[in-house]
């Protein structure tokens, strides 16, 4: 039986009603935080649902390493060769990158997918870093400790829902607090003037990543920024003639009700949440009314529309009274067990073009130094193919972009495709992560303004790893 307690019910419903929080905003106000919230900064998480194939995105480019990958993925490479020439994974089609720390890799070189020229340019210009072999870890793990079962492993590895939750909230499905939400909690507690309603914004609906004790996600749609109160503002939905004016007026009056005359605590909170949510939608819409349109043209794709909403929300940050914001956007389709050669290239085009447009919009408004965008995914995929695609893996490679990013570098590690080496699990060629999600998160959180105590509170396993800050931003 599922037990629904009052707090979980209200917390989960708050995002549904676009950020109405009722009395929940009073929780945790007395914690002593000291995050640096001077100036404006925003984190943007781009979640790639399904599990990004890192080895089909960041390629080995030196001939010996490339040959290793081609050998272990001969079936998949054949499928690519049977497609259009532009989809081919022939070495001549790849987009080489020149990391400033190339010496760290002993003569090995790397390239990006042919579908990501914008990302190649951003890496080459020093605006993007690659963090290699990131994944959920409880403690440092290597092949020996894995084989001998002397290390504590994250539970339910290779499960989509559980590993999505582990990336977002450091625990399996059902976890309550996300590290993004806890970062936002720390920033809000340090700035009594900040508006908590718009500190966490999701364009992908409710998400545990943004769930905090005081901070809850505001759900922004991508049809111009918010879900409109269409039933009163668009006459045809209830009836286009005046016969329905009384009904519209009654609904409008309900929207504007502040006292429902109820003595029941849950009912009173729920009513307050509905009304507060409606007020928040209207406030968000009003903030955007005077938005000067961007000259930058965003692609009309799922990710392009979401990142346009993020850019527009950042532009009205002063009206929303926030100087720290965390955004969550995401697209699916990366679970490429089959038809990978047909499916993944289109997704890579969408990611590359949408992120580049977002970058251009931030540069246009002089905000690129104040924003850090990063990718995340359920897991990487197996280096060994299954003939038509790849299966669930563990570690994977990710992108971090922004004007404050120390780009043009590869942090962490990108092991060779030798699946018999100690970098991989004994079966399927799954990378054993060399960088934990918590190290990745801590580096972002430090730039966001959190101090060591706040980072350790949000990331409970961080102290087990030697380098809490990877230095990419």
N, C-alpha and C positions, 0 to 999 in steps of 0.2 A: 504494500500500500504506500502511496505517496502522501506524505504529510505536508500540508501547505501552511506554513506559519505566516503571521501577519506581515513580518518584515520582508520575507522573500516575495510575497504576493505584491506588495507595494513597490518593491525595488524593481521587479520584473515588469510591472505595468507602467512604471514611470517612463521608460523609454518609448513604450508604445504610444503614450500620450505626449510625446515630443518634449520630454524633460520636466514634466510636472513632478515635484518631489514632496509636496506637503511638509510634514514634520520631519521627514528623513534628513533634510539638510542640517538639522540641529545636531545630528550624531557626530561624534569625534571632534567637535570644535575645540575641545580643551587639550588636545595633544600638543606637545611642544615641538614644533618643527622650525627649521631655520633655512628653508630653501631660498636660494637667491632668485628673486623674481623681478629684478630690475630689467628694464627694456622689454622687448617683445620676443618671444620664441615659440615656435610651433614644431611639433613632431607629427609626421604623416606616415602611418603604417599602411603599406600596400600589401594586402594578404592575397596570395595566389593559392586558391583552394584546390585541393586535389593532390598536391605534391609536385613541385617543379622539378623537372629533370635537369639537374645542375650540369651533368656531363654533356647534355645536348644544348647547353646555353653558353657555358664557359668551356672552351675546348683546349686541349693540349695542341700546341702549334709546331713545336720542334718536331722534326720528322720521326725520331724514334718513339716519342710519346704518342704522336698522332697514329703511328702504325699500331701501337698497342691497343688504342681505343678502336681503331677500325677492325682489328682482329677479334676483339671480344664482343664487338657489336656488328658482326658481319651481316646478320639478318636484317637489322634495322638500317644499316647503311645501304643495303640492296634495295630496301623499300624507298628510301630517299632517292636513290638513283633512278627509280622507276617513275618518280614524279617529275614535275616541271624542273628544268635546269636550275631555276633560282632557289628551289628547295633542297638541292643536293648538298650533302655534307662533304663534298670533295674539298680537299685542303685549299685549293685555289679559290674557292668561294668564301672561305671564312674571313672574318674581319680582324686582323691582327691588332693587338694592343701592346704598348711598350711601357710597362710599369717602371716607375723610378727606382723601385727596389728589386729590379730583375736579378741582381747579384744574389739575392736570398734564395733563388731557385736553381742555382748551379748550372746556368746555361739553358735551362728549359724556358720555353716561351708559350704564350697563350693567345687565344683569339675568341671573339664572340660570334654568335650565330649570324648568318648572313641577313637575317631579318631584323637586326638591331643596330643599324648604322648610327642612329641618334645616340644610343648608349655608348657606342664606340667613341663618338666625338666627345661626349661628356667625360669619359674616362681620360681620353687623350688631353683634354683641356684642364684636367686636374679638378673637375667638379664632381667626380664620382670615384668611390673606392669599391673594391670587391672584398668581401670578407668570406674567406674560404672555409668550408667544412664546419659549418655551424649546426648545432643540434641540441636537443634536450639532454642534459647530463645532471646527475645528482652529485657526482664527484668525478675527478679526473679518471678517465677510462682508457685503457689500451687493449691490444689484442691479448696480451698475457692475462691480465685481470679478467677480461671477458671470458676467455677460454676456461680459466680456472674457477670461475664463478666466485671471485673474491671481491667483487665490486658491486655496489648497489646500482641497479639499472632503473631508469624511469619505467613506471608500469605501463603496460599495454602498448608497447612499441609497435609501430606499423599499422595501428588502427586510426582511421581518418579522424573520427570525432574526438577521440582521446588525445591524439597528437596535436590537433588544432587547438584544443583546450590547453594542452601542456605548453605550447608555444605562447599562447595568450595569457595564461593564468598559472602556469607552472604546476598544474595538476590535471588529472583526467576529467572527462566530462562530468559536470556537476560542481566544479570548482566555483567559488562565489566571487572572488576578487581577481581582477586582472592587473598586471603590472602597469599598464597604461593608466588605469583608474587610480592606482595607488600613487603613481607619480603626480597625477593631477591633484589628489588629496593633499600631498605634501606642499605643492605650490599654492593651493588655495588657503591652507592653514597659515602660510607665511605672508599672505596678502589679504588683509581684512577688507580691502576695497574691491577685490575682484568679484565678478559675477559668476557664481558657480554654475549657473544654468547653461552657459555656452562655453565652458572650459573643455568639454569632451563632446565631440561631434562625430556621429557615424552616418555614413551614406549607405551602409549595408544593413540597416536595421539594428536590432538589439545585439549586443556583442559583449561577452564577458571580458574582453580585453580592456574596455573602458569602464568596467564596473569598479567603483571604489566605495568607501564608506560614506563620504560626503559628495563625491562627484559621480554623477550618473550621465549616461550618454543622451544627448539631444539628437533625435532622429531627423536628419535632413534628407529630403528627397532630391531627385536630380532633374526635376521638371522646372527648375527656376529657383530652387533653394529650399522650399518647405512644402509640406502637405497643406493645401489650402482647405479652408472650411467651405467646401464647394456647395454644400446643400443650401446655404443661404446666399452665397455670392454668385452662383451660377444658376439662373432661374429655371432653366430647362430641366434640371435634375428633379425638381419637385413639381413642376408644372409651370408652363411659360406664361400663364395669364394671371390676372389679379385675384382669381378665386382662391389661390393658394397663398396670398399675402399674409393671411392670419396665421397659417401654419409656419411660414417663414419667421414671422414675428415671434411666435411662441418658442421656436428653436433658438432664435437669437436671444430671447429673454433667458432661456435656460443657460446659454453660454455665459451670460453676464451675471448669473446668480452667484452670490457669495455666501449666503446663509441658507442652508437647506433644512434648518430646524431639527437636526438629528442629534440625539445624545449618544448614539453608538459610536465608539471610537473608530472602528474600522470604516464604518459608513461615512463618518465625517471626514476621515482622511482620504477616502476614495473620492468623495465629492470634491474635496479641495484639490486633489490631484488632477481631476478632469478639468476643472476651471483653470487651475494653474497652467496645465498643459496648453489649453486654448490660448491663454494670455501669452504664453511663451512663443507659440507659433506666430501670433500677431506681432509680437515685439520683434521677432526675427525677421518677419516679412517687412516690417516698417524700417528696420535697419538697412535692408537691401533696396528700399525704394529709390534712394538717391545714389545708388551704385553707378559709377561711371564705367561703362562696358570696357572690357579689355580689348586692345587691338589684337592681341594674340588669338588665333583661331584654334579652338580645341577640336580634336577629331570627334565625330559623332559616333563614338563607340561607348560601350558600357563603362569602361575605365575612364575614357575621356570626359564623359558627362559627370562622373563622380569627382574627378580632380578639378573640373571647372567649378563645381559647387564648393570644393575646399578653397580654391583660390578666391572666389567671391566672398566667402565667409571670412577669410583672413583680411581681405580688403576692408571689411566693415568692423574690424576688431575693436576700434575705439568706441564706436557706437554701442557695441555689445559689452563694453567695459571689461575686457579681459586682456591680459598681457602674457598669459601662458595658455596654449591650447594644444590638445592632442586629437588627431583625426584618425579615423579608421575607414579605409575603403577596401574593396576587394572584388575579385572576379574569380569564377570557377572554370572548370574544364581541363585542369592539369593532371587529372587521374588517367594517364595515357598508357593503360595496359595494352591497348590496341589502337590501330590507326594513328600512331604517333606522328608519322611522316605527313599525314594529312591534317592533323589537328594542331600540333604544337607551333608550327611556323606562324599561323594566323594569330595565335595568342601572343607570340613574341612581338609581332608587328604592333599589336594593340598596346602592349606594355611599353614598348620603346617610344612610340609616337605620343601616347598620352602623357608619359612622364616628361618627355621633352617639351611638350606644350605647357605643362605646369611650370617647368623651369623657366620657360620664356615669359610666362605671365608674371612670375615672381620677379624676374629681372626687370621687366617693364615697369613695375611699381617700386623698384628698389628694395625688395624684401627677401631676395635670395639668400643673403647672409643670415637671415633670421629664421630660416626654415630648414629642417633636415627631414628628408624622405628616405624611408628604408623599406626593403621587401622582407616578407616572411612567408612561410608555407608550412603545410602539414609536416613534410619531411622531404629529403632528397629521394632519388630513385636508384634502383639497382644499376650498377655499371654494366653488368651482364644483361643483355637484352633477352626478350622471349620470342624473338623473330618478327614481331609486329609492333612491339612497344617495350615498356619497362615496368617493373613492379615496385612495390613500396620499399623505400630505403630508410635511411636514418640521417646522416649528415648531408648537408648541401651547401651551395654557394649563394651568397646574397649581395645585393647592391645597396649602397648608401650614397645619397646625393645631397648637395647643398652648397651654398656659398661659403659655409664655415667648415666644410669637409676637407680633410687633408687627402685629396684625391690623387688619382694617377698611381695608386699603390694597390697591391694585393696583401691584405692582412690575413692572419690565420694561416691555412695551408691548403694547397690544391695538390693532393697526392697524384702520382702517376697512375695511369689506368692498369697497373699491374695488380690484378685482383687476388693474386697469391701472396701479396705483401702483407705486412702486419697492420697496414692502414685499414684493412677490410675485415668484415666478419667472415667466418669460414665458409659460409654459403651465400650465394646470390650476389656477391660483390657489393655489399652494403658498406658505405663509409662509416667508420667509427668516428664520431665528432671529435675534433681537436679543440674546438671553441664551443663553450656552452651558451645556450640562449641567455643565461643570466649575465655572462660577460658582455655579450652583444647589447643586452638591455642596459646594463650599468654604464656603458660608454655613452649611450644615448641619454640616459638619465643624468649623468654628470654634466653634459652640455646643456641640458634642460634647466639645470640649476640645483639639483639635489645634492646634499652633502653625503658623506660616507655613512653616517648613521641612518639616514633616510633610505639610501640605496640598499643597505643590509636589511632594513625592515621590510622592504618590498620584495627583495630577492634573497630568500632565506639560505640558499646554498652558495651564495657568492663568495663567502669567506673561505670556501674550500679550494678556490682556484687562485693560482699565483698572481695572475694579472687581471685585476678588476677593470682596468681601463685599456682597451685595445688601441687607443690612440688614433682612430680614424676621423675624429671630429674634435 
